[in-house]
Amino acid sequence: GEEVAQTPKHLVRGEGQKAKLYCAPIKGHSYVFWYQQVLKNEFKFLISFQNENVFDETGMPKERFSAKCLPNSPCSLEIQATKLEDSAVYFCASSQSMAAQETQYFGPGTRLLVL
Amino acid sequence: AQSVTQLGSHVSVSEGALVLLRCNYSSSVPPYLFWYVQYPNQGLQLLLKYTSAATLVKGINGFEAEFKKSETSFHLTKPSAHMSDAAEYFCAVSDSGGYNKLIFGAGTRLAVHP
């Protein structure tokens, strides 16, 4: 598609439950990025992929967070045993290349609320 | 390490007035800089980006930004504010470590009043 698609738009989970978010990049884009935007608008990089391969995972809290990009499937970000501080908006972005000047196109985000 | 600082978390202007949103960067290498806009409950939309081709960059919706290496700044301006410009604006720098992740400033909320 011409836009980055993210589902669901909203997600509510009780503390300790699992949350799974999905992202379909723009058709033809090989690079996918996940960012977390917390309440004070701070954006935190989580992970990036080149096709199905992890490119950079330096931002991932590895204990509970995992992500995948499989061929012919939306990319996913999964949080096992959610915590209150995981409440945030999770954005997916895609780009055509990994050149530093390449534009990243953002999806509308998934708003996760952990109660 | 690279970083971006946006001075002023809130800026308020009258409709028709000049918009100036400030962004300063820290980078040991020539940076690639971006301005994104976020409307309520939406994702980020690229306004413009600096890629070293020209220091004055024109973007969408009448916005422009000037890269000033001596001041390590990339301030966003628009000559005449419109009510529809009310949004959150984020300045970002592309990570120079080869992984291209974006490092964002804290954002500036622009309010436009009649």
Interface residues (C-beta under 8 A of the other chain):
Chain A: V4 Y31 F33 Y35 K40 N41 E42 F43 F45 S48 F55 D56 T58 G59 F91 A93 S95 M98 A99 A100 Q101 E102 T103 Q104 Y105 F106 G107 P108 G109
Chain B: Y32 F34 Y36 Q42 G43 L44 Q45 L46 K49 T51 S52 E88 F90 A92 S94 D95 S96 G98 Y99 N100 K101 L102 I103 F104 A106 G107
